[in-house]
Amino acid sequence: MFDISIYNENCISGARKHIKNSSVDLIITDPPYGIDANSFEKHYNRNGSNVNDGYVEIPAEEYVDFSQSWISEAERILRPGGSIYIVSGYTNLFHVLSALSRTSLRLVNHIVWKYNFGVYTTRKYVSSHYHILYLTKPGGKVTFNTYCRYGADEHDAQGGSLNYRDREDVWIINKEYKPNQKKNRNELPRELIVKMMQYSSNEGDLVCDMFLGGFSTAIVAIGLNRRITGFEISQKIYSMGIERLKDIKPGFLLDETRVPQPNTHIKRGKPWTEYEIRRVMERYSELRAEGRNKRQSIDTISMEFSRGYFSITNILKSYQKEKAQGGFLSEN
Ligand SMILES: C[S@@+](CC[C@H](N)C(=O)[O-])C[C@H]1O[C@@H](n2cnc3c(N)ncnc32)[C@H](O)[C@@H]1O
């Protein structure tokens, strides 16, 4: 499978021309941050000579309109149930959030990506994170592959759930260190893109990056057997990206990704203790109070208690019945 439609165009007019309504399963994108090039190099502590030139920045005074325009195109091309991840610095984050608030897109998680090589400062805190906004488009089935990287029963030496940890909303992922190699400005690490793509898409899905830069999203999409479409406005950066794609083999990342252990639910079949039932009920109430829906709450409990989904559903049902009849598990 090798299906790419990548354009050397402005993503706003380009999307209108080339991409149909509701046709994209997943958007992963990293728009220009609206800060001037010199301060960017200084701020992000870069050796300018190793950074590809040709990068097109958006003047600060145009950032509001620019954000509104590309985000409304993103909303249009995303299928109902499709997901979008937007990487953003903090300078113009509020404009991105404000533009998003004028769409139907639903903010699901605000992820903090903590990276290495933060901005060295002496009289303030060191800046070493970006924001990643994860949203979905209402009206269709959302792809979220809960166990694509770690099974429900996989634990570290201290007994902590690896699946739970991988799905926390602070991601510690290092930027790639490429000494003396040419890089695009703000090139995202492959590991970061792989993670978003594994959770929110499947093989054969169509992924779009509105701002391709160093083509990192395109490379990962091809490597994971997804279809890719996207835009890069700069002729110079686009040509370098196309050059990078020449050596990329479809599916090359599939062998490198971790295979999760199947969920066996180690306690399956074992009788429930009264204490365990009570803890499940408490946890269920907590999760619902935090705003999780029934399905999400049961998934979480399933992982935390190493029990199957239906086993928990049955316990909840019998608890509700007992409670209605004033039985042994009612509050006292
Ligand atoms: C932050 S970079 C993307 C970096 C990319 N994620 C990577 O990993 O290399 C943003 C890119 O958007 C491009 N760009 C700026 N305005 C654009 C527009 N209107 N349409 C398409 N690309 C644009 C810039 O030239 C730059 O290469």
The ligand as a Gaussian input file, in Angstrom:
#p B3LYP/6-31G(d) Opt

LIG

0 1
 C        6.117000      23.699000      12.400000
 S        6.484000      23.263000      10.735000
 C        5.967000      21.633000      10.581000
 C        7.014000      20.685000      11.067000
 C        6.660000      19.253000      10.810000
 N        5.609000      18.782000      11.683000
 C        7.890000      18.358000      10.956000
 O        7.861000      17.434000      11.817000
 O        8.862000      18.576000      10.271000
 C        5.273000      24.176000       9.835000
 C        5.451000      24.100000       8.324000
 O        4.292000      24.719000       7.726000
 C        4.698000      25.392000       6.538000
 N        3.619000      26.353000       6.212000
 C        3.445000      27.621000       6.657000
 N        2.288000      28.122000       6.196000
 C        1.682000      27.157000       5.450000
 C        0.448000      27.063000       4.740000
 N       -0.422000      28.079000       4.716000
 N        0.170000      25.905000       4.107000
 C        1.026000      24.854000       4.142000
 N        2.221000      24.897000       4.784000
 C        2.539000      26.016000       5.459000
 C        6.049000      25.992000       6.902000
 O        6.813000      26.301000       5.758000
 C        6.651000      24.866000       7.776000
 O        7.436000      23.999000       7.003000

